[in-house]
Amino acid sequence: MPRRLSRLGRCCARMRPAASRYSDPPIASSPTNIGMSLLSTLAAHDLGYLSTPDLVHRVDATLRTLESLERYEGHFLNWYDTATLRPLG
């Protein structure tokens, strides 16, 4: 896997996609970023950059993180702090 793709794909231990690839460490993420991360992870697998076990690990870690996020009436909030997983704003 290219180093850049690997670095962007695992920006955080809890599989929290960053709002910006320029912030290090990333400080915020949104449901949109998380969805795009899942899509890009699947695309990386389909293109041969990511093995099936790595795909399963990343998707599982992302879904476990999503289960732990605070929601409002079942809906994800707009922004989450990537260090604490607490809602921002």
Backbone as CSV, one residue per row, in Angstrom:
resi,resn,N_x,N_y,N_z,CA_x,CA_y,CA_z,C_x,C_y,C_z
1,MET,0.846,-1.173,0.000,0.000,0.000,0.000,0.893,1.238,0.000
2,PRO,0.586,2.220,-0.815,1.377,3.444,-0.802,1.382,4.076,0.582
3,ARG,2.525,4.638,0.966,2.676,5.188,2.307,1.641,6.255,2.608
4,ARG,1.348,7.136,1.651,0.388,8.218,1.882,-1.002,7.658,2.171
5,LEU,-1.432,6.678,1.389,-2.744,6.076,1.602,-2.808,5.406,2.966
6,SER,-1.760,4.710,3.328,-1.723,4.046,4.621,-1.779,5.054,5.762
7,ARG,-1.016,6.145,5.654,-0.982,7.158,6.709,-2.337,7.822,6.885
8,LEU,-2.989,8.144,5.772,-4.295,8.793,5.858,-5.354,7.842,6.380
9,GLY,-5.233,6.570,6.049,-6.231,5.600,6.450,-6.205,5.228,7.905
10,ARG,-5.064,5.421,8.550,-4.986,5.061,9.965,-4.506,6.245,10.795
11,CYS,-5.193,7.352,10.620,-4.763,8.576,11.278,-4.934,8.501,12.789
12,CYS,-5.793,7.628,13.247,-6.037,7.532,14.683,-6.212,6.084,15.084
13,ALA,-5.882,5.783,16.327,-5.962,4.411,16.812,-7.383,3.871,16.795
14,ARG,-8.361,4.721,17.000,-9.753,4.273,17.041,-10.432,4.389,15.688
15,MET,-9.681,4.520,14.627,-10.216,4.606,13.272,-11.184,5.775,13.130
16,ARG,-10.709,6.960,13.455,-11.511,8.173,13.330,-10.932,8.997,12.197
17,PRO,-11.567,9.016,11.057,-11.052,9.817,9.951,-10.995,11.302,10.320
18,ALA,-9.949,11.942,9.923,-9.755,13.356,10.253,-10.549,14.261,9.332
19,ALA,-10.889,15.426,9.833,-11.572,16.425,9.018,-10.621,17.016,7.989
20,SER,-9.349,17.020,8.302,-8.354,17.558,7.382,-7.095,16.729,7.475
21,ARG,-6.533,16.399,6.337,-5.283,15.640,6.370,-4.111,16.516,6.784
22,TYR,-4.343,17.815,6.913,-3.275,18.739,7.266,-3.119,18.933,8.755
23,SER,-4.095,18.533,9.548,-3.955,18.678,10.990,-3.324,17.411,11.547
24,ASP,-2.316,17.557,12.347,-1.631,16.411,12.920,-1.318,16.695,14.370
25,PRO,-1.943,16.075,15.324,-2.946,15.037,15.104,-4.286,15.635,14.675
26,PRO,-5.120,14.819,14.046,-6.432,15.324,13.619,-7.270,15.705,14.825
27,ILE,-8.059,16.757,14.696,-8.806,17.246,15.852,-10.303,17.045,15.738
28,ALA,-10.833,16.823,14.555,-12.270,16.676,14.401,-12.598,15.770,13.234
29,SER,-13.753,15.126,13.337,-14.248,14.302,12.251,-15.764,14.375,12.239
30,SER,-16.346,14.069,11.091,-17.792,14.140,10.929,-18.309,12.823,10.347
31,PRO,-19.619,12.603,10.416,-20.182,11.403,9.790,-19.866,11.321,8.296
32,THR,-19.806,12.453,7.634,-19.455,12.465,6.211,-18.033,11.946,6.015
33,ASN,-17.098,12.423,6.832,-15.707,11.960,6.739,-15.616,10.467,7.012
34,ILE,-16.373,10.008,7.983,-16.346,8.590,8.338,-16.892,7.756,7.179
35,GLY,-17.986,8.200,6.580,-18.546,7.496,5.432,-17.577,7.446,4.264
36,MET,-16.930,8.557,3.981,-15.960,8.592,2.891,-14.756,7.701,3.199
37,SER,-14.392,7.629,4.463,-13.298,6.745,4.861,-13.666,5.291,4.598
38,LEU,-14.906,4.913,4.912,-15.352,3.548,4.639,-15.335,3.261,3.134
39,LEU,-15.806,4.224,2.342,-15.793,4.047,0.887,-14.374,3.916,0.344
40,SER,-13.477,4.761,0.823,-12.103,4.706,0.320,-11.395,3.435,0.774
41,THR,-11.739,2.938,1.951,-11.168,1.680,2.427,-11.605,0.532,1.521
42,LEU,-12.880,0.504,1.164,-13.386,-0.526,0.257,-12.747,-0.391,-1.127
43,ALA,-12.608,0.837,-1.603,-11.966,1.057,-2.908,-10.513,0.583,-2.888
44,ALA,-9.798,0.875,-1.789,-8.408,0.430,-1.673,-8.331,-1.095,-1.738
45,HIS,-9.282,-1.761,-1.102,-9.332,-3.223,-1.162,-9.615,-3.690,-2.584
46,ASP,-10.622,-3.096,-3.222,-10.995,-3.490,-4.578,-9.851,-3.292,-5.572
47,LEU,-9.026,-2.278,-5.343,-7.906,-1.992,-6.236,-6.639,-2.765,-5.876
48,GLY,-6.702,-3.558,-4.804,-5.572,-4.386,-4.427,-4.561,-3.734,-3.500
49,TYR,-4.866,-2.557,-2.980,-3.946,-1.884,-2.065,-4.102,-2.345,-0.621
50,LEU,-5.204,-3.027,-0.333,-5.525,-3.416,1.045,-5.969,-4.871,1.029
51,SER,-5.403,-5.675,1.914,-5.780,-7.087,1.977,-7.162,-7.239,2.622
52,THR,-7.771,-8.386,2.441,-9.084,-8.638,3.039,-9.027,-8.574,4.563
53,PRO,-8.030,-9.175,5.220,-7.972,-9.046,6.682,-7.835,-7.581,7.141
54,ASP,-7.063,-6.780,6.397,-6.936,-5.358,6.746,-8.259,-4.631,6.545
55,LEU,-8.974,-4.963,5.469,-10.298,-4.368,5.230,-11.237,-4.696,6.379
56,VAL,-11.294,-5.949,6.761,-12.185,-6.369,7.849,-11.808,-5.665,9.142
57,HIS,-10.516,-5.576,9.434,-10.061,-4.903,10.667,-10.483,-3.438,10.680
58,ARG,-10.255,-2.741,9.578,-10.570,-1.311,9.527,-12.070,-1.049,9.600
59,VAL,-12.858,-1.834,8.872,-14.309,-1.638,8.909,-14.843,-1.983,10.292
60,ASP,-14.366,-3.065,10.887,-14.800,-3.441,12.226,-14.456,-2.356,13.247
61,ALA,-13.233,-1.837,13.186,-12.828,-0.783,14.119,-13.674,0.477,13.936
62,THR,-13.978,0.809,12.701,-14.800,1.991,12.431,-16.206,1.794,12.977
63,LEU,-16.804,0.637,12.713,-18.169,0.382,13.194,-18.231,0.340,14.719
64,ARG,-17.211,-0.214,15.357,-17.172,-0.220,16.832,-17.080,1.207,17.377
65,THR,-16.299,2.027,16.703,-16.202,3.426,17.125,-17.543,4.127,16.939
66,LEU,-18.193,3.899,15.808,-19.494,4.521,15.554,-20.514,4.130,16.626
67,GLU,-20.464,2.889,17.072,-21.385,2.445,18.120,-21.207,3.234,19.408
68,SER,-19.999,3.731,19.651,-19.725,4.419,20.918,-20.006,5.927,20.866
69,LEU,-20.290,6.473,19.693,-20.486,7.917,19.572,-21.845,8.351,20.108
70,GLU,-21.848,9.516,20.736,-23.096,10.109,21.218,-23.968,10.493,20.024
71,ARG,-25.273,10.319,20.196,-26.217,10.645,19.121,-27.375,11.460,19.676
72,TYR,-28.094,12.081,18.777,-29.309,12.810,19.130,-30.472,12.131,18.422
73,GLU,-31.373,11.557,19.200,-32.521,10.831,18.664,-32.109,9.834,17.582
74,GLY,-30.994,9.150,17.827,-30.502,8.120,16.922,-29.625,8.614,15.794
75,HIS,-29.512,9.922,15.635,-28.720,10.500,14.535,-27.337,10.916,15.036
76,PHE,-26.341,10.693,14.189,-25.003,11.158,14.533,-24.980,12.677,14.521
77,LEU,-24.126,13.234,15.358,-23.969,14.684,15.417,-23.009,15.129,14.306
78,ASN,-22.897,16.440,14.106,-22.099,16.947,12.986,-20.602,16.743,13.150
79,TRP,-20.061,17.012,14.336,-18.616,16.948,14.532,-18.281,16.278,15.852
80,TYR,-17.201,15.500,15.830,-16.709,14.830,17.024,-15.223,15.117,17.187
81,ASP,-14.802,15.279,18.437,-13.387,15.427,18.759,-12.735,14.060,18.557
82,THR,-11.663,13.995,17.803,-11.047,12.698,17.509,-10.258,12.131,18.690
83,ALA,-9.889,12.951,19.644,-9.143,12.453,20.805,-10.073,11.854,21.853
84,THR,-11.227,12.486,22.052,-12.130,12.061,23.129,-13.405,11.408,22.623
85,LEU,-13.693,11.545,21.352,-14.937,11.080,20.729,-16.163,11.845,21.228
86,ARG,-15.956,12.964,21.888,-17.063,13.780,22.365,-17.506,14.736,21.260
87,PRO,-18.793,15.101,21.258,-19.291,16.040,20.257,-18.622,17.408,20.393
88,LEU,-18.418,18.078,19.271,-17.868,19.441,19.273,-19.006,20.425,19.041
89,GLY,-18.830,21.598,19.594,-19.741,22.701,19.328,-20.974,22.631,20.116
